[in-house]
Amino acid sequence: MTTISRRAWLELAAAGAAAAAGTAAAAGAKTAGPACAAAPSSITAAAPPISAQEHGARIARMQGLMQQRRIGALLVESGSSLEYFTGIRWWRSERTTAAVIPAAGRVLVVAPFFEEPSIRETLKIAADVRPWKEDESPFELIAQAWRDHAAKEGPLAVEATTRFFIVERVSRAAGTTGSVVPGEELVSACRMIKSAAELALMQAANDVTITALRQVHARIEAGMRASDIMSLMIATTGKLGGSHEFSLVLLNEASAYPHGSVKPQQVREGSVILIDTGCSVHGYQSDISRSWIFGEPSSRQREIWETVRRGQEVALETAKLGTPVGAIDRAVRTLYEQKGWSRDYALPGLSHRTGHGIGMDVHEPPYLVRSDETPLQAGMCFSDEPGLYIPGAFGIRLEDCWYMTESGPKTFTPLARSIQQPI
């Protein structure tokens, strides 16, 4: 059985939904008139990808960390970390594609023989590519690279998302060469702090998403289903130059559940509309949520919306250099508990963390959860999404991403203005 990455699966799903949306439009689907008369144009055309020089600097930093910690090599399977270090954009399947980054010397890339030309298209560093044919073992090639370095330098560190069967087969092929240790701290030490080039790509992705939300907001009509709105998000994101990654469209009672419900919902007077969506630009992610009411909000809807908006502000006010990131989550919960909402992630209340790290993955460490004691540093990026949820009724989530600077937090997008002007 073949598996593919979340990003690849979502890109395929997005392409299909966008095609369906285009077909519906061509067949005479309803539009909103002047608000959608002009087709949106790309706003990412000038956004450059990460340079080969920056990829090389990442390898050098990783090798310096490994030398300090006496690690022989790092094994990285296909995925965002492989792209981060080498530039290679590849999906996961039963055919192993991976890199071995030694503590010193050239990187080794192991890939299927017939995929080698495609692998080289995105490779941005000096590396030895060792292809394996269908009746050969990639694990022996990886083990040999480990043997070449482990005896002198130390154990093999493994990137956290690498699948177990690869680690097991490599360990078996290596015999008694050395031990295997977790590589999560090594990788996080590099990826948690974003460079100026990374921040620029994240800004471009956020610009696309907030613009797409603004345009879709203007086109919502009574009777629309969540799937109708999602199709609009996918199509609009693509036209603006982003690669659509995900969209959650939660209507009415479904908004009370952070990741939705299978029960069909439609837009009607008084509906809560919650859209959580993001795209990528050259591999870097956005993640924005907006909630509003179709028609006139009730006093209770307005009260909860304002509380969540204040929760976002409290999160940013708490963000100071050196502060444990978990303190941000604790500060928001203190606010909510003072207003009568449930304690300890219970409902009704804020049942999920206040936010998560973001970069090449939509969710990556560190996390704005009260148990995370990672000190806040300049260059770290997070979401700010302290939603409130009432099961059986509705929920409100507002979300913007931000990054830490020497002078304090800076958001990629302005916080929502009001329940009636959410974007």
C-alpha positions as a Markdown table, in Angstrom:
| # | Residue | x | y | z |
|---|---|---|---|---|
| 1 | Met | 0.0 | 0.0 | 0.0 |
| 2 | Thr | 1.3 | 3.5 | -0.9 |
| 3 | Thr | 1.1 | 6.4 | 1.6 |
| 4 | Ile | 1.5 | 10.0 | 0.8 |
| 5 | Ser | 2.2 | 13.1 | 2.9 |
| 6 | Arg | -0.6 | 15.2 | 4.4 |
| 7 | Arg | 0.6 | 18.1 | 2.2 |
| 8 | Ala | 0.4 | 15.9 | -1.0 |
| 9 | Trp | -3.0 | 14.5 | -0.1 |
| 10 | Leu | -4.4 | 17.9 | 0.6 |
| 11 | Glu | -2.9 | 19.3 | -2.6 |
| 12 | Leu | -4.7 | 16.5 | -4.5 |
| 13 | Ala | -7.9 | 17.1 | -2.7 |
| 14 | Ala | -7.6 | 20.8 | -3.2 |
| 15 | Ala | -7.1 | 20.4 | -6.9 |
| 16 | Gly | -10.1 | 18.2 | -7.2 |
| 17 | Ala | -12.3 | 20.6 | -5.2 |
| 18 | Ala | -11.0 | 23.6 | -7.1 |
| 19 | Ala | -11.8 | 21.9 | -10.4 |
| 20 | Ala | -15.3 | 21.1 | -9.2 |
| 21 | Ala | -15.8 | 24.7 | -8.1 |
| 22 | Gly | -14.7 | 25.9 | -11.6 |
| 23 | Thr | -17.1 | 23.5 | -13.3 |
| 24 | Ala | -19.9 | 24.7 | -11.1 |
| 25 | Ala | -19.2 | 28.3 | -11.9 |
| 26 | Ala | -19.0 | 27.5 | -15.6 |
| 27 | Ala | -22.4 | 25.8 | -15.3 |
| 28 | Gly | -24.0 | 29.0 | -13.9 |
| 29 | Ala | -23.5 | 28.7 | -10.2 |
| 30 | Lys | -24.7 | 31.7 | -8.1 |
| 31 | Thr | -22.2 | 34.5 | -7.6 |
| 32 | Ala | -22.3 | 37.6 | -5.4 |
| 33 | Gly | -22.3 | 40.2 | -8.2 |
| 34 | Pro | -19.9 | 43.1 | -8.0 |
| 35 | Ala | -18.0 | 41.7 | -5.0 |
| 36 | Cys | -16.6 | 38.9 | -7.2 |
| 37 | Ala | -16.7 | 40.6 | -10.6 |
| 38 | Ala | -12.9 | 41.0 | -10.9 |
| 39 | Ala | -10.9 | 37.8 | -10.7 |
| 40 | Pro | -8.2 | 37.9 | -7.9 |
| 41 | Ser | -4.6 | 38.0 | -9.1 |
| 42 | Ser | -1.5 | 36.3 | -7.6 |
| 43 | Ile | 0.1 | 38.2 | -4.7 |
| 44 | Thr | 3.0 | 35.8 | -4.3 |
| 45 | Ala | 4.7 | 36.1 | -7.7 |
| 46 | Ala | 7.6 | 38.0 | -6.2 |
| 47 | Ala | 8.2 | 35.7 | -3.2 |
| 48 | Pro | 11.5 | 33.9 | -3.7 |
| 49 | Pro | 12.0 | 30.4 | -2.3 |
| 50 | Ile | 14.7 | 29.6 | 0.2 |
| 51 | Ser | 18.1 | 30.0 | -1.4 |
| 52 | Ala | 20.7 | 27.2 | -1.8 |
| 53 | Gln | 23.0 | 29.3 | 0.4 |
| 54 | Glu | 20.5 | 29.3 | 3.3 |
| 55 | His | 20.1 | 25.5 | 2.9 |
| 56 | Gly | 23.8 | 25.1 | 3.1 |
| 57 | Ala | 23.9 | 27.3 | 6.3 |
| 58 | Arg | 21.2 | 25.0 | 7.8 |
| 59 | Ile | 23.4 | 21.9 | 7.2 |
| 60 | Ala | 26.4 | 23.7 | 8.8 |
| 61 | Arg | 24.4 | 24.6 | 11.9 |
| 62 | Met | 23.1 | 21.1 | 12.2 |
| 63 | Gln | 26.6 | 19.7 | 11.9 |
| 64 | Gly | 27.9 | 22.1 | 14.5 |
| 65 | Leu | 25.2 | 21.0 | 16.9 |
| 66 | Met | 26.0 | 17.3 | 16.3 |
| 67 | Gln | 29.6 | 17.9 | 17.0 |
| 68 | Gln | 28.8 | 19.7 | 20.3 |
| 69 | Arg | 26.6 | 16.8 | 21.4 |
| 70 | Arg | 28.9 | 14.0 | 20.0 |
| 71 | Ile | 26.3 | 12.7 | 17.5 |
| 72 | Gly | 27.6 | 10.8 | 14.5 |
| 73 | Ala | 24.9 | 11.5 | 12.0 |
| 74 | Leu | 21.2 | 12.5 | 11.6 |
| 75 | Leu | 18.7 | 10.4 | 9.6 |
| 76 | Val | 15.9 | 12.4 | 8.0 |
| 77 | Glu | 13.1 | 10.8 | 6.0 |
| 78 | Ser | 11.0 | 12.5 | 3.3 |
| 79 | Gly | 8.9 | 15.3 | 4.7 |
| 80 | Ser | 9.2 | 18.9 | 5.8 |
| 81 | Ser | 12.6 | 18.4 | 7.6 |
| 82 | Leu | 14.1 | 16.8 | 4.6 |
| 83 | Glu | 13.0 | 19.8 | 2.6 |
| 84 | Tyr | 14.2 | 22.2 | 5.3 |
| 85 | Phe | 17.8 | 20.8 | 5.2 |
| 86 | Thr | 18.2 | 19.7 | 1.6 |
| 87 | Gly | 15.5 | 21.4 | -0.5 |
| 88 | Ile | 14.2 | 18.0 | -1.6 |
| 89 | Arg | 10.3 | 18.0 | -1.8 |
| 90 | Trp | 9.2 | 14.4 | -1.8 |
| 91 | Trp | 6.3 | 12.4 | -0.4 |
| 92 | Arg | 6.4 | 9.3 | 1.7 |
| 93 | Ser | 5.7 | 5.8 | 0.4 |
| 94 | Glu | 6.9 | 2.3 | 0.9 |
| 95 | Arg | 10.0 | 3.3 | -1.2 |
| 96 | Thr | 12.4 | 5.0 | 1.2 |
| 97 | Thr | 13.9 | 8.4 | 0.3 |
| 98 | Ala | 16.0 | 9.8 | 3.1 |
| 99 | Ala | 19.1 | 11.8 | 3.9 |
| 100 | Val | 22.0 | 11.0 | 6.3 |
| 101 | Ile | 23.6 | 14.2 | 7.5 |
| 102 | Pro | 27.0 | 13.4 | 9.1 |
| 103 | Ala | 28.6 | 15.5 | 11.8 |
| 104 | Ala | 31.2 | 16.4 | 9.3 |
| 105 | Gly | 31.4 | 15.9 | 5.5 |
| 106 | Arg | 28.9 | 15.6 | 2.6 |
| 107 | Val | 25.3 | 14.7 | 3.1 |
| 108 | Leu | 24.2 | 11.4 | 1.6 |
| 109 | Val | 20.8 | 11.1 | -0.1 |
| 110 | Val | 19.3 | 7.7 | -0.6 |
| 111 | Ala | 16.5 | 7.5 | -3.2 |
| 112 | Pro | 14.9 | 5.0 | -5.6 |
| 113 | Phe | 16.9 | 4.7 | -8.8 |
| 114 | Phe | 14.1 | 5.7 | -11.2 |
| 115 | Glu | 13.3 | 8.7 | -9.0 |
| 116 | Glu | 16.8 | 10.1 | -8.9 |
| 117 | Pro | 16.3 | 12.7 | -11.8 |
| 118 | Ser | 13.2 | 14.0 | -10.0 |
| 119 | Ile | 14.9 | 14.1 | -6.6 |
| 120 | Arg | 17.8 | 16.1 | -8.1 |
| 121 | Glu | 15.4 | 18.8 | -9.4 |
| 122 | Thr | 14.8 | 20.2 | -5.9 |
| 123 | Leu | 18.1 | 19.2 | -4.2 |
| 124 | Lys | 19.8 | 22.5 | -3.2 |
| 125 | Ile | 22.9 | 21.4 | -1.4 |
| 126 | Ala | 26.1 | 19.5 | -2.3 |
| 127 | Ala | 25.3 | 15.9 | -1.6 |
| 128 | Asp | 26.1 | 12.4 | -2.7 |
| 129 | Val | 23.0 | 10.8 | -4.2 |
| 130 | Arg | 23.1 | 7.0 | -3.9 |
| 131 | Pro | 20.2 | 5.4 | -5.8 |
| 132 | Trp | 18.9 | 1.9 | -5.0 |
| 133 | Lys | 17.1 | -0.3 | -7.6 |
| 134 | Glu | 13.9 | -2.2 | -6.9 |
| 135 | Asp | 15.6 | -5.4 | -5.8 |
| 136 | Glu | 18.2 | -3.6 | -3.6 |
| 137 | Ser | 18.0 | -2.3 | 0.0 |
| 138 | Pro | 18.0 | 1.4 | 0.9 |
| 139 | Phe | 18.6 | 0.4 | 4.5 |
| 140 | Glu | 22.0 | -1.0 | 3.8 |
| 141 | Leu | 23.1 | 2.2 | 2.1 |
| 142 | Ile | 21.9 | 4.2 | 5.1 |
| 143 | Ala | 23.6 | 1.8 | 7.5 |
| 144 | Gln | 26.8 | 2.1 | 5.5 |
| 145 | Ala | 26.8 | 5.8 | 5.8 |
| 146 | Trp | 26.2 | 5.4 | 9.6 |
| 147 | Arg | 29.1 | 3.0 | 9.8 |
| 148 | Asp | 31.3 | 5.5 | 8.0 |
| 149 | His | 30.8 | 8.0 | 10.8 |
| 150 | Ala | 29.5 | 6.3 | 14.0 |
| 151 | Ala | 32.7 | 4.7 | 15.1 |
| 152 | Lys | 34.4 | 8.1 | 15.2 |
| 153 | Glu | 31.7 | 10.5 | 16.1 |
| 154 | Gly | 28.8 | 8.9 | 18.0 |
| 155 | Pro | 25.3 | 7.5 | 17.7 |
| 156 | Leu | 22.7 | 8.0 | 14.9 |
| 157 | Ala | 20.1 | 10.5 | 15.7 |
| 158 | Val | 16.7 | 10.0 | 14.0 |
| 159 | Glu | 14.3 | 12.8 | 13.1 |
| 160 | Ala | 11.1 | 12.5 | 15.1 |
| 161 | Thr | 8.6 | 11.7 | 12.3 |
| 162 | Thr | 10.8 | 9.0 | 10.6 |
| 163 | Arg | 8.7 | 5.8 | 10.4 |
| 164 | Phe | 9.6 | 2.9 | 12.6 |
| 165 | Phe | 10.2 | 0.4 | 9.9 |
| 166 | Ile | 13.0 | 2.5 | 8.5 |
| 167 | Val | 14.7 | 2.8 | 11.8 |
| 168 | Glu | 14.3 | -0.9 | 12.5 |
| 169 | Arg | 15.6 | -2.0 | 9.2 |
| 170 | Val | 18.6 | 0.4 | 9.3 |
| 171 | Ser | 19.5 | -0.8 | 12.8 |
| 172 | Arg | 19.3 | -4.4 | 11.7 |
| 173 | Ala | 21.6 | -3.7 | 8.7 |
| 174 | Ala | 24.1 | -1.8 | 10.8 |
| 175 | Gly | 24.4 | -4.6 | 13.3 |
| 176 | Thr | 26.4 | -3.5 | 16.4 |
| 177 | Thr | 27.7 | -0.3 | 14.8 |
| 178 | Gly | 26.2 | 2.0 | 17.4 |
| 179 | Ser | 23.1 | 3.2 | 19.2 |
| 180 | Val | 20.1 | 5.2 | 17.9 |
| 181 | Val | 19.0 | 8.3 | 19.7 |
| 182 | Pro | 16.1 | 10.8 | 19.2 |
| 183 | Gly | 16.9 | 13.7 | 16.9 |
| 184 | Glu | 13.9 | 15.9 | 17.8 |
| 185 | Glu | 15.9 | 18.4 | 19.9 |
| 186 | Leu | 18.6 | 18.8 | 17.2 |
| 187 | Val | 16.0 | 19.5 | 14.5 |
| 188 | Ser | 13.9 | 21.8 | 16.7 |
| 189 | Ala | 17.0 | 23.8 | 17.6 |
| 190 | Cys | 17.3 | 24.6 | 13.9 |
| 191 | Arg | 13.7 | 24.9 | 12.8 |
| 192 | Met | 12.1 | 26.8 | 15.7 |
| 193 | Ile | 14.0 | 30.0 | 15.0 |
| 194 | Lys | 12.9 | 31.4 | 11.6 |
| 195 | Ser | 15.2 | 33.5 | 9.4 |
| 196 | Ala | 14.2 | 36.7 | 7.6 |
| 197 | Ala | 13.6 | 34.7 | 4.4 |
| 198 | Glu | 11.3 | 32.2 | 6.2 |
| 199 | Leu | 9.4 | 35.0 | 7.8 |
| 200 | Ala | 8.9 | 36.7 | 4.4 |
| 201 | Leu | 7.4 | 33.5 | 3.0 |
| 202 | Met | 5.1 | 33.1 | 6.0 |
| 203 | Gln | 4.1 | 36.7 | 5.5 |
| 204 | Ala | 3.2 | 36.0 | 1.9 |
| 205 | Ala | 1.2 | 32.9 | 2.9 |
| 206 | Asn | -0.7 | 34.9 | 5.5 |
| 207 | Asp | -1.3 | 37.7 | 3.0 |
| 208 | Val | -2.9 | 35.2 | 0.6 |
| 209 | Thr | -5.1 | 33.6 | 3.3 |
| 210 | Ile | -6.4 | 36.9 | 4.8 |
| 211 | Thr | -7.2 | 38.2 | 1.3 |
| 212 | Ala | -9.0 | 35.0 | 0.4 |
| 213 | Leu | -11.0 | 35.1 | 3.6 |
| 214 | Arg | -12.0 | 38.7 | 2.9 |
| 215 | Gln | -13.2 | 37.9 | -0.6 |
| 216 | Val | -15.1 | 34.8 | 0.5 |
| 217 | His | -16.7 | 36.6 | 3.4 |
| 218 | Ala | -18.3 | 39.0 | 0.9 |
| 219 | Arg | -19.8 | 36.1 | -1.1 |
| 220 | Ile | -21.6 | 34.1 | 1.7 |
| 221 | Glu | -25.3 | 33.7 | 1.0 |
| 222 | Ala | -28.2 | 32.0 | 2.8 |
| 223 | Gly | -28.5 | 28.4 | 1.9 |
| 224 | Met | -24.8 | 27.7 | 1.3 |
| 225 | Arg | -23.4 | 24.5 | 2.6 |
| 226 | Ala | -19.9 | 24.2 | 4.2 |
| 227 | Ser | -18.7 | 22.4 | 1.0 |
| 228 | Asp | -19.8 | 25.4 | -1.1 |
| 229 | Ile | -17.8 | 27.8 | 1.1 |
| 230 | Met | -14.8 | 25.5 | 1.1 |
| 231 | Ser | -14.8 | 25.4 | -2.7 |
| 232 | Leu | -14.7 | 29.2 | -2.8 |
| 233 | Met | -11.8 | 29.2 | -0.3 |
| 234 | Ile | -9.8 | 26.7 | -2.4 |
| 235 | Ala | -10.4 | 28.4 | -5.7 |
| 236 | Thr | -9.7 | 31.9 | -4.3 |
| 237 | Thr | -6.5 | 30.8 | -2.5 |
| 238 | Gly | -5.2 | 29.3 | -5.7 |
| 239 | Lys | -5.9 | 32.4 | -7.8 |
| 240 | Leu | -4.1 | 34.5 | -5.2 |
| 241 | Gly | -0.9 | 32.5 | -5.6 |
| 242 | Gly | -1.1 | 30.2 | -2.5 |
| 243 | Ser | -1.1 | 26.4 | -2.5 |
| 244 | His | -4.2 | 25.6 | -0.5 |
| 245 | Glu | -3.4 | 23.3 | 2.5 |
| 246 | Phe | -6.7 | 23.0 | 4.4 |
| 247 | Ser | -10.0 | 24.6 | 5.1 |
| 248 | Leu | -12.4 | 23.9 | 8.0 |
| 249 | Val | -15.8 | 25.5 | 7.4 |
| 250 | Leu | -17.9 | 25.1 | 10.6 |
| 251 | Leu | -21.5 | 26.3 | 10.5 |
| 252 | Asn | -24.0 | 26.6 | 13.4 |
| 253 | Glu | -23.7 | 23.8 | 16.0 |
| 254 | Ala | -20.6 | 22.4 | 14.2 |
| 255 | Ser | -18.7 | 25.5 | 15.3 |
| 256 | Ala | -18.9 | 24.2 | 18.9 |
| 257 | Tyr | -16.4 | 21.4 | 17.9 |
| 258 | Pro | -12.9 | 22.7 | 17.1 |
| 259 | His | -12.6 | 20.3 | 14.1 |
| 260 | Gly | -16.2 | 20.2 | 13.1 |
| 261 | Ser | -19.1 | 17.6 | 12.8 |
| 262 | Val | -20.3 | 15.3 | 10.1 |
| 263 | Lys | -23.9 | 16.6 | 10.5 |
| 264 | Pro | -24.8 | 18.7 | 7.4 |
| 265 | Gln | -25.3 | 22.4 | 8.1 |
| 266 | Gln | -26.4 | 25.3 | 6.0 |
| 267 | Val | -26.1 | 29.1 | 6.3 |
| 268 | Arg | -29.3 | 30.8 | 7.7 |
| 269 | Glu | -30.1 | 33.9 | 9.6 |
| 270 | Gly | -28.2 | 33.9 | 12.9 |
| 271 | Ser | -25.7 | 31.2 | 11.7 |
| 272 | Val | -22.2 | 31.2 | 13.3 |
| 273 | Ile | -19.8 | 30.9 | 10.4 |
| 274 | Leu | -16.3 | 29.7 | 11.5 |
| 275 | Ile | -13.6 | 29.3 | 8.8 |
| 276 | Asp | -10.1 | 28.0 | 9.7 |
| 277 | Thr | -7.9 | 27.9 | 6.7 |
| 278 | Gly | -4.3 | 28.0 | 5.5 |
| 279 | Cys | -2.1 | 27.8 | 2.5 |
| 280 | Ser | 1.6 | 27.4 | 1.7 |
| 281 | Val | 4.1 | 29.5 | -0.3 |
| 282 | His | 7.3 | 27.7 | -1.2 |
| 283 | Gly | 6.6 | 25.3 | 1.7 |
| 284 | Tyr | 5.8 | 27.9 | 4.4 |
| 285 | Gln | 2.4 | 27.9 | 6.1 |
| 286 | Ser | -0.4 | 30.2 | 7.1 |
| 287 | Asp | -3.2 | 29.4 | 9.6 |
| 288 | Ile | -6.0 | 31.9 | 10.1 |
| 289 | Ser | -9.5 | 31.6 | 11.6 |
| 290 | Arg | -12.4 | 34.0 | 11.5 |
| 291 | Ser | -15.8 | 33.7 | 13.1 |
| 292 | Trp | -18.9 | 35.9 | 12.4 |
| 293 | Ile | -22.6 | 35.8 | 12.3 |
| 294 | Phe | -24.8 | 35.7 | 9.2 |
| 295 | Gly | -27.2 | 38.5 | 9.9 |
| 296 | Glu | -27.6 | 40.2 | 13.3 |
| 297 | Pro | -25.6 | 38.6 | 16.2 |
| 298 | Ser | -27.3 | 37.9 | 19.5 |
| 299 | Ser | -26.0 | 39.5 | 22.7 |
| 300 | Arg | -24.6 | 36.1 | 23.7 |
| 301 | Gln | -22.8 | 35.6 | 20.4 |
| 302 | Arg | -21.4 | 39.1 | 20.6 |
| 303 | Glu | -20.2 | 38.7 | 24.2 |
| 304 | Ile | -18.3 | 35.5 | 23.5 |
| 305 | Trp | -16.8 | 36.9 | 20.3 |
| 306 | Glu | -15.5 | 39.9 | 22.3 |
| 307 | Thr | -14.1 | 37.6 | 25.0 |
| 308 | Val | -12.2 | 35.5 | 22.4 |
| 309 | Arg | -10.9 | 38.7 | 20.8 |
| 310 | Arg | -9.6 | 39.8 | 24.3 |
| 311 | Gly | -8.1 | 36.4 | 24.7 |
| 312 | Gln | -6.0 | 37.0 | 21.6 |
| 313 | Glu | -4.8 | 40.3 | 23.1 |
| 314 | Val | -3.9 | 38.7 | 26.4 |
| 315 | Ala | -1.8 | 36.1 | 24.6 |
| 316 | Leu | 0.2 | 38.7 | 22.8 |
| 317 | Glu | 0.5 | 40.9 | 25.9 |
| 318 | Thr | 2.0 | 37.9 | 27.8 |
| 319 | Ala | 4.6 | 37.2 | 25.1 |
| 320 | Lys | 8.0 | 38.4 | 26.3 |
| 321 | Leu | 11.5 | 37.2 | 25.6 |
| 322 | Gly | 12.5 | 34.5 | 27.9 |
| 323 | Thr | 9.0 | 33.8 | 29.1 |
| 324 | Pro | 8.0 | 30.1 | 29.0 |
| 325 | Val | 5.6 | 29.7 | 26.1 |
| 326 | Gly | 3.2 | 27.8 | 28.4 |
| 327 | Ala | 2.7 | 31.1 | 30.4 |
| 328 | Ile | 0.8 | 32.4 | 27.4 |
| 329 | Asp | -1.7 | 29.6 | 27.7 |
| 330 | Arg | -2.0 | 30.0 | 31.4 |
| 331 | Ala | -2.7 | 33.8 | 31.1 |
| 332 | Val | -5.6 | 33.2 | 28.7 |
| 333 | Arg | -7.1 | 30.6 | 30.9 |
| 334 | Thr | -6.9 | 32.9 | 33.9 |
| 335 | Leu | -8.9 | 35.4 | 31.9 |
| 336 | Tyr | -11.5 | 32.9 | 30.8 |
| 337 | Glu | -11.9 | 31.3 | 34.2 |
| 338 | Gln | -12.5 | 34.8 | 35.8 |
| 339 | Lys | -15.4 | 35.2 | 33.3 |
| 340 | Gly | -16.9 | 31.9 | 34.4 |
| 341 | Trp | -15.6 | 29.5 | 31.8 |
| 342 | Ser | -14.5 | 25.9 | 32.7 |
| 343 | Arg | -11.0 | 25.2 | 34.1 |
| 344 | Asp | -8.4 | 22.7 | 32.9 |
| 345 | Tyr | -9.4 | 22.4 | 29.2 |
| 346 | Ala | -12.9 | 21.4 | 30.1 |
| 347 | Leu | -16.1 | 22.5 | 28.3 |
| 348 | Pro | -17.8 | 24.8 | 27.9 |
| 349 | Gly | -14.6 | 26.8 | 27.5 |
| 350 | Leu | -11.2 | 26.5 | 25.8 |
| 351 | Ser | -10.6 | 22.8 | 25.3 |
| 352 | His | -7.4 | 23.1 | 23.2 |
| 353 | Arg | -4.1 | 24.9 | 23.6 |
| 354 | Thr | -4.0 | 28.6 | 23.0 |
| 355 | Gly | -1.7 | 28.1 | 20.0 |
| 356 | His | 1.0 | 26.1 | 18.2 |
| 357 | Gly | 4.3 | 26.7 | 16.6 |
| 358 | Ile | 4.1 | 27.1 | 12.8 |
| 359 | Gly | 6.6 | 27.2 | 9.9 |
| 360 | Met | 7.0 | 24.5 | 7.2 |
| 361 | Asp | 4.4 | 22.4 | 9.2 |
| 362 | Val | 1.1 | 23.9 | 10.3 |
| 363 | His | 1.7 | 22.4 | 13.7 |
| 364 | Glu | 5.2 | 22.2 | 15.0 |
| 365 | Pro | 7.0 | 22.8 | 18.4 |
| 366 | Pro | 7.0 | 24.7 | 20.6 |
| 367 | Tyr | 3.3 | 24.8 | 21.7 |
| 368 | Leu | 1.3 | 27.3 | 23.6 |
| 369 | Val | 0.1 | 24.8 | 26.1 |
| 370 | Arg | 0.6 | 25.4 | 29.8 |
| 371 | Ser | 3.0 | 22.5 | 30.3 |
| 372 | Asp | 5.5 | 23.7 | 27.7 |
| 373 | Glu | 8.4 | 25.5 | 29.4 |
| 374 | Thr | 10.3 | 26.4 | 26.3 |
| 375 | Pro | 11.7 | 30.0 | 26.7 |
| 376 | Leu | 10.3 | 32.4 | 24.1 |
| 377 | Gln | 13.0 | 33.5 | 21.7 |
| 378 | Ala | 13.1 | 36.0 | 18.8 |
| 379 | Gly | 12.2 | 34.2 | 15.5 |
| 380 | Met | 9.8 | 31.8 | 17.0 |
| 381 | Cys | 6.4 | 31.7 | 15.2 |
| 382 | Phe | 3.0 | 30.7 | 16.6 |
| 383 | Ser | -0.7 | 30.8 | 16.1 |
| 384 | Asp | -2.9 | 32.7 | 18.5 |
| 385 | Glu | -6.3 | 31.0 | 18.7 |
| 386 | Pro | -7.9 | 30.9 | 22.1 |
| 387 | Gly | -11.4 | 29.8 | 21.0 |
| 388 | Leu | -14.5 | 29.3 | 23.2 |
| 389 | Tyr | -16.9 | 26.4 | 22.6 |
| 390 | Ile | -20.4 | 25.5 | 24.0 |
| 391 | Pro | -21.3 | 21.9 | 22.9 |
| 392 | Gly | -24.7 | 21.7 | 21.4 |
| 393 | Ala | -24.8 | 25.5 | 20.7 |
| 394 | Phe | -21.9 | 27.2 | 19.0 |
| 395 | Gly | -18.2 | 28.1 | 19.2 |
| 396 | Ile | -16.1 | 31.1 | 18.3 |
| 397 | Arg | -12.5 | 30.9 | 17.2 |
| 398 | Leu | -10.3 | 33.8 | 16.0 |
| 399 | Glu | -6.8 | 33.0 | 14.9 |
| 400 | Asp | -3.8 | 35.0 | 13.7 |
| 401 | Cys | -0.2 | 34.0 | 13.5 |
| 402 | Trp | 2.6 | 36.0 | 15.0 |
| 403 | Tyr | 6.4 | 35.9 | 15.5 |
| 404 | Met | 8.6 | 37.0 | 18.3 |
| 405 | Thr | 11.0 | 39.9 | 17.8 |
| 406 | Glu | 13.5 | 41.6 | 20.2 |
| 407 | Ser | 11.0 | 44.3 | 20.8 |
| 408 | Gly | 7.9 | 42.0 | 21.3 |
| 409 | Pro | 5.4 | 40.0 | 19.3 |
| 410 | Lys | 4.4 | 41.0 | 15.8 |
| 411 | Thr | 1.4 | 39.6 | 14.0 |
| 412 | Phe | 1.4 | 38.6 | 10.3 |
| 413 | Thr | -2.2 | 39.9 | 10.0 |
| 414 | Pro | -4.3 | 42.4 | 11.9 |
| 415 | Leu | -6.6 | 41.0 | 14.6 |
| 416 | Ala | -10.3 | 40.9 | 13.7 |
| 417 | Arg | -12.0 | 44.3 | 14.1 |
| 418 | Ser | -15.4 | 43.3 | 15.3 |
| 419 | Ile | -18.0 | 40.5 | 14.9 |
| 420 | Gln | -19.6 | 42.5 | 12.0 |
| 421 | Gln | -16.2 | 43.4 | 10.4 |
| 422 | Pro | -14.1 | 40.2 | 11.2 |
| 423 | Ile | -11.6 | 40.7 | 8.4 |
